[in-house]
Amino acid sequence: MQITYEPLRGFKDYIPPESEILSWITQTFVDVVKRFGYREIRTPTVESFQLFALKSGEEIRESMFIFKDKAGREVALRPEITPSVIRVYLKEMKHLPKPIRLYYVGYVFRYDEPQFGRYREFTQAGVEILGGEDLYFDVELIEVLEEFYDSIGLKNRRYKVNNIAIFKDIAKRAGIDGVELDRFLHYLDKGMYDRASKLLKARGAYEEAKLVEEISQIKDSPHKFGSMKEIVSRIRNAEELVKHVEVLERYLDIVKSIGADVVVEPAFARGIAYYTGIIFEVVVPGFPVSIAGGGRYDDLTRVYGGESLATTGFAIGVERTMLALTKDNTSLPFSRGRQVLVLLLVDDIQAYPKIYSIVRDLRRRGLIVQFELTSPSKLSKWLEYASKNFIDYIVIVGKKELELGTATVRDMREWSQRIVKLDEISKILATGV
């Protein structure tokens, strides 16, 4: 049987430099969120299917990898990480003082139709604030993302925001909940406003249906957001709806004050039923898919039998972030670090440990060092190798150099070379002098 070298459909291999860029994005994310006080949580890749079905309904089955384990239990490859975080909180973190700031990085799996920026396996990096009730916790999410995007050089980003509580209140007025609520939010998320309106009319909620239609008409005119309060005020008993709009207005004012490029899309819904308040997605002009998203999801704990808990968070798509960063072939603030190739041209058991001690010291100083024991006849091959692999320095130690206690150091960036004492190599290369 002949094996194919192609990965499974919807999956992708990553080799350098893409693999290195992905790791750099992830590490930068970790460095940033730690400075905000977030601590790492790790959860299993395989979870009980019911963990996700309780939150999203049985229809989520079609977009998941589900199978039975050897004990006959129905399990799934996680399609997201937030439910796992809530499960762990309910199991062993309830006693901790609030708010609890957590971050995660992990693979998730969705059985979607593969397309640009959407694979069946991808990496999510995200944060959750458990027990964060105040609006400023929602603002903090944008502060974290702003710092992260500045750190990786993604300047051209925008946040589209809304308050999902507006639509949930409209649905509640019409008696829409459960599976129908999921369908209602899905229609809004996909821009099927006529279907969302029909769902309301089927419940006799004609006033609410008209409200959705009016909101949808200002979707492409964010500058008209000021009319949102006026629109919702026309409906009977509008106090709660007006309150939701005012929360969105305050959020908008604060986020704009920190310099974020934010725009309200009044019909934006994200299509995920567990959101309860402020929601947002990060978009890059000219890029066809969002690269991050999140929002407030108070009381997801209650779905799993726990007590009420105010919570907010977000997740970034690491692969999508890389695609957005590199879409214009712009240079990235990413470097593997100073790279050194050390060539020992003498097969001498006494010389090897002496040169190796220099190599080890260079690595401990943070340099990337390849150490090769080779012969003088292969020197030209290694020089060509260094040139093609962007090596910064080549350290050459032959028989003559060993006798003199020196090495030839070639600076591949400056196209120069000099003779250096062996005991000075580490200091010279570590400082770049």
C-alpha positions in Angstrom: 0.0 0.0 0.0 1.4 3.4 -1.0 1.1 6.1 1.6 0.2 9.6 0.6 2.4 12.5 1.8 -0.5 14.9 2.0 -2.1 15.6 5.4 -5.8 14.8 5.9 -8.2 17.2 4.2 -8.6 20.4 6.3 -5.3 19.8 8.1 -2.0 21.5 7.3 1.7 21.1 7.8 3.8 24.0 8.8 7.6 24.2 8.1 10.1 27.1 8.7 9.7 30.0 8.5 5.9 29.7 8.9 6.2 27.3 11.9 8.7 29.7 13.6 6.4 32.7 13.0 3.5 30.8 14.6 5.6 30.0 17.6 6.8 33.6 17.8 3.2 34.9 17.7 2.2 32.5 20.4 5.2 33.4 22.6 4.6 37.1 22.2 1.0 36.6 23.2 2.1 34.7 26.4 4.6 37.4 27.2 2.0 40.2 26.9 -0.8 38.5 28.9 1.5 37.6 31.7 2.3 41.3 32.1 -1.4 41.9 32.6 -1.5 39.3 35.4 -3.0 36.3 33.6 -1.9 32.8 34.6 -1.8 29.7 32.4 -4.5 27.0 32.4 -4.1 23.7 30.4 -7.1 21.5 29.6 -7.4 18.2 27.7 -7.7 18.1 24.0 -10.4 15.4 24.3 -13.5 16.2 26.4 -16.9 14.7 26.9 -19.2 15.6 24.0 -21.9 16.7 26.5 -19.6 19.6 27.7 -20.2 21.2 24.3 -23.7 19.9 23.6 -25.1 21.4 26.9 -23.8 24.8 25.8 -24.6 24.8 22.1 -27.2 22.1 21.6 -27.1 18.8 19.7 -26.8 20.6 16.3 -23.1 21.3 17.1 -22.5 17.6 16.5 -22.2 18.2 12.7 -19.3 20.5 13.1 -17.3 18.4 15.6 -15.0 15.4 15.6 -16.9 13.0 17.8 -16.2 9.3 18.6 -16.6 6.7 21.2 -13.6 5.7 23.4 -12.8 2.2 24.3 -15.2 2.4 27.3 -18.0 3.4 25.0 -18.2 7.0 26.2 -19.0 9.7 23.6 -16.1 12.1 23.5 -15.0 14.9 21.2 -11.9 16.8 20.1 -12.6 20.2 21.6 -13.9 22.9 19.2 -13.0 25.7 21.6 -11.4 26.0 25.0 -13.8 28.2 27.0 -16.2 25.4 28.1 -13.2 23.4 29.4 -12.0 26.5 31.4 -15.5 26.8 33.0 -15.5 23.0 33.8 -12.1 23.3 35.6 -13.3 26.4 37.5 -16.4 24.5 38.8 -14.2 21.5 39.7 -11.4 23.1 41.6 -11.2 26.9 41.3 -14.4 28.3 42.9 -12.7 29.0 46.2 -10.1 31.4 44.6 -10.5 35.1 45.1 -12.1 36.9 42.1 -11.4 38.0 39.5 -9.4 35.1 38.2 -7.4 35.9 35.1 -6.4 32.9 33.0 -4.8 32.4 29.6 -4.5 29.4 27.4 -2.9 28.3 24.1 -4.0 25.1 22.5 -5.2 23.2 19.4 -8.9 23.1 18.6 -10.8 21.1 16.0 -13.9 21.9 13.9 -15.3 19.8 11.1 -16.0 22.7 8.8 -15.6 23.0 5.1 -11.9 24.0 4.6 -11.3 27.4 3.0 -8.9 30.3 3.3 -8.0 30.9 6.9 -10.2 28.0 8.1 -8.8 24.6 8.8 -10.1 21.7 10.7 -7.2 22.0 13.2 -6.0 25.3 14.3 -4.5 27.1 17.3 -6.4 29.3 19.7 -4.7 31.6 22.2 -7.1 33.3 24.6 -7.9 34.8 28.0 -10.8 34.5 30.4 -11.6 36.8 33.3 -13.7 34.8 35.8 -15.7 36.9 38.3 -15.1 40.2 36.4 -18.5 42.0 36.5 -17.5 45.6 35.8 -17.5 47.0 32.2 -13.8 47.8 32.7 -13.0 44.1 32.5 -14.5 44.1 28.9 -12.3 47.1 28.2 -9.2 45.3 29.5 -9.6 42.7 26.8 -9.1 45.4 24.2 -6.1 46.8 26.1 -4.5 43.3 26.1 -5.1 42.9 22.3 -3.8 46.4 21.6 -0.6 45.6 23.4 -0.3 42.3 21.6 -0.9 43.7 18.1 1.6 46.5 18.7 4.1 43.9 19.8 3.8 41.8 16.6 3.6 44.8 14.3 -0.1 44.4 13.2 -1.0 48.1 12.8 -4.0 47.9 10.5 -6.6 46.4 12.8 -10.1 47.3 13.8 -12.6 46.2 16.4 -16.3 45.8 15.4 -18.4 45.7 18.5 -22.0 45.4 19.7 -24.0 44.5 22.8 -25.7 41.1 22.2 -28.0 41.8 25.2 -30.0 44.0 22.8 -31.0 41.0 20.6 -31.4 38.7 23.5 -33.9 41.1 25.1 -35.8 41.3 21.8 -35.9 37.4 21.6 -37.0 37.2 25.2 -39.9 39.6 24.5 -41.0 37.2 21.7 -40.6 34.1 24.0 -37.8 32.8 21.9 -35.2 30.7 23.7 -33.3 27.4 23.5 -32.8 26.1 20.0 -34.9 28.9 18.5 -32.6 31.5 20.2 -29.6 29.8 18.6 -31.3 29.9 15.2 -32.3 33.6 15.7 -28.7 34.6 16.6 -27.4 32.5 13.7 -29.6 34.3 11.2 -28.4 37.7 12.6 -24.7 36.5 12.4 -25.1 35.5 8.8 -26.9 38.6 7.8 -30.2 36.8 7.2 -32.3 39.6 8.8 -35.4 38.6 6.9 -35.4 35.2 8.4 -34.7 36.6 11.9 -37.7 38.9 11.4 -39.9 36.1 10.2 -39.0 34.1 13.4 -40.2 37.0 15.5 -43.4 37.5 13.5 -44.2 33.8 13.8 -44.4 34.5 17.5 -46.6 37.5 17.0 -43.8 39.9 17.9 -44.4 42.3 15.0 -43.0 45.3 16.9 -39.8 43.4 17.7 -39.5 42.2 14.1 -39.7 45.8 12.8 -37.0 46.8 15.3 -34.7 44.1 14.0 -35.4 45.3 10.5 -34.6 48.9 11.4 -31.4 47.9 13.2 -30.2 45.9 10.3 -30.6 48.9 8.0 -27.9 50.8 9.9 -25.4 47.9 9.8 -23.4 49.4 7.0 -23.6 53.0 8.4 -21.7 52.9 11.7 -21.7 56.7 11.9 -25.5 56.4 12.3 -25.1 54.6 15.6 -26.3 57.6 17.5 -29.8 56.8 16.2 -29.7 53.4 17.9 -31.1 54.7 21.1 -33.8 56.6 19.3 -34.8 53.4 17.4 -35.1 51.2 20.4 -36.9 53.9 22.4 -39.9 53.7 20.1 -40.8 50.2 21.3 -43.1 49.7 24.3 -41.4 49.1 27.7 -38.0 50.1 26.2 -36.2 50.7 29.4 -34.1 47.6 29.3 -33.2 48.0 25.6 -32.2 51.6 26.2 -30.0 50.4 29.1 -28.2 47.9 26.9 -27.5 50.7 24.3 -26.2 53.0 27.0 -23.8 50.3 28.2 -22.5 49.9 24.6 -22.1 53.7 24.3 -20.1 53.9 27.5 -17.9 50.9 26.4 -17.4 52.6 23.1 -16.3 55.9 24.7 -13.7 54.2 27.0 -12.3 52.0 24.3 -11.9 54.9 21.9 -10.2 56.9 24.7 -7.3 54.4 24.7 -6.7 54.8 21.0 -8.3 51.7 19.7 -9.9 51.8 16.2 -13.4 50.6 17.1 -16.7 50.7 15.2 -20.2 49.7 16.2 -22.1 47.4 13.9 -25.7 47.4 15.3 -26.7 44.1 13.7 -23.5 42.2 14.6 -24.3 39.1 16.7 -21.4 36.6 16.6 -24.1 33.8 16.5 -23.0 32.2 19.7 -25.9 31.8 22.2 -23.8 31.9 25.4 -22.7 35.6 25.0 -24.7 37.9 27.2 -23.3 41.4 26.8 -20.5 43.2 24.9 -19.1 41.3 22.0 -16.4 42.1 19.5 -14.4 40.7 16.6 -11.0 41.9 15.2 -10.8 42.5 11.5 -8.1 43.6 9.2 -9.1 45.7 6.2 -8.7 43.7 3.0 -8.5 40.4 4.9 -11.6 38.2 4.4 -12.0 36.7 7.9 -11.8 37.9 11.4 -8.6 37.1 13.3 -10.0 37.2 16.9 -13.2 37.6 18.8 -14.8 37.4 22.2 -17.1 39.1 24.7 -19.1 38.8 27.9 -20.7 35.4 28.7 -22.1 35.8 32.2 -23.6 32.7 33.8 -22.2 30.0 31.4 -21.4 28.3 34.8 -25.1 27.9 35.4 -25.4 25.8 32.2 -23.1 23.3 33.9 -25.0 23.4 37.2 -22.8 26.0 39.0 -23.6 29.3 40.6 -23.9 32.6 38.7 -20.6 34.1 37.6 -19.8 37.2 35.6 -17.2 36.3 32.9 -15.6 37.8 29.8 -12.8 36.7 27.5 -11.5 36.4 23.9 -9.6 34.0 21.7 -7.3 34.8 18.8 -6.8 32.5 15.8 -3.0 32.2 15.7 -2.8 30.9 12.1 -5.2 33.6 10.9 -3.1 36.2 12.7 0.0 35.0 10.8 -1.9 35.2 7.4 -3.0 38.7 8.2 0.5 39.7 9.2 2.1 38.3 6.0 -0.7 39.1 3.5 1.3 42.1 2.1 4.7 40.4 2.4 5.8 43.1 4.9 8.7 42.5 7.2 8.0 41.2 10.7 9.6 42.2 14.0 10.6 38.6 14.3 14.0 37.1 14.4 15.3 33.7 15.3 18.2 35.4 17.1 21.9 35.5 16.4 23.0 32.3 14.7 26.4 30.7 14.8 28.0 27.8 12.9 31.0 26.3 14.7 33.2 24.0 12.5 35.8 21.8 14.1 38.0 20.6 11.3 40.1 18.2 13.4 38.9 14.8 14.6 40.6 15.0 18.0 39.1 13.5 21.1 41.0 16.1 23.3 40.0 19.1 21.1 36.3 18.2 21.0 35.3 18.9 24.6 37.3 22.1 24.6 35.4 23.5 21.6 32.1 22.0 22.9 32.5 24.0 26.1 32.6 27.2 24.0 29.5 26.1 22.1 27.7 25.3 25.3 28.6 28.8 26.7 27.3 30.5 23.6 24.0 28.6 23.8 23.6 29.6 27.4 24.1 33.2 26.4 21.1 32.9 24.1 22.8 32.3 20.8 21.6 29.7 18.3 24.6 27.4 17.7 25.1 24.5 15.3 28.3 22.5 16.1 29.7 20.3 13.3 32.7 18.0 13.4 33.9 17.9 9.8 37.0 17.8 7.6 38.9 20.6 5.8 37.8 19.2 2.4 34.2 19.9 3.3 34.7 23.5 4.4 33.3 25.0 1.1 30.2 23.0 1.5 29.6 24.4 5.0 30.3 27.9 3.9 27.6 27.5 1.2 25.3 26.0 3.8 25.8 29.0 6.1 25.1 31.5 3.4 21.8 29.8 2.4 20.6 29.4 6.0 21.2 33.0 7.1 24.0 32.2 9.6 25.4 35.3 11.2 28.8 34.0 12.2 31.0 31.0 11.3 33.7 29.9 13.8 36.4 27.8 12.1 38.8 25.8 14.2 41.4 23.7 12.3 44.7 22.1 13.3 46.7 25.4 13.1 44.1 27.3 15.2 44.2 24.6 17.9 47.9 24.8 18.1 47.7 28.7 18.5 44.6 28.6 20.8 42.6 30.7 18.3 39.7 30.4 15.9 38.8 32.2 12.6 35.5 34.0 13.0 33.7 35.0 9.8 31.0 37.7 10.1 28.6 36.7 7.3 26.7 40.0 7.6 29.7 42.2 7.1 31.6 39.8 4.9 34.7 40.1 7.1 36.8 37.8 9.2 39.3 37.9 12.0 41.4 35.8 14.3 40.1 35.5 17.9 41.4 33.8 21.0 39.4 30.7 21.9 38.6 32.0 25.4 37.3 35.3 24.0 34.8 33.8 21.4 31.8 33.7 23.7 32.1 37.3 24.9 32.7 38.6 21.4 29.8 36.8 19.7 27.4 37.3 22.6 27.9 41.1 22.5 28.2 41.2 18.7 31.4 43.4 19.0 
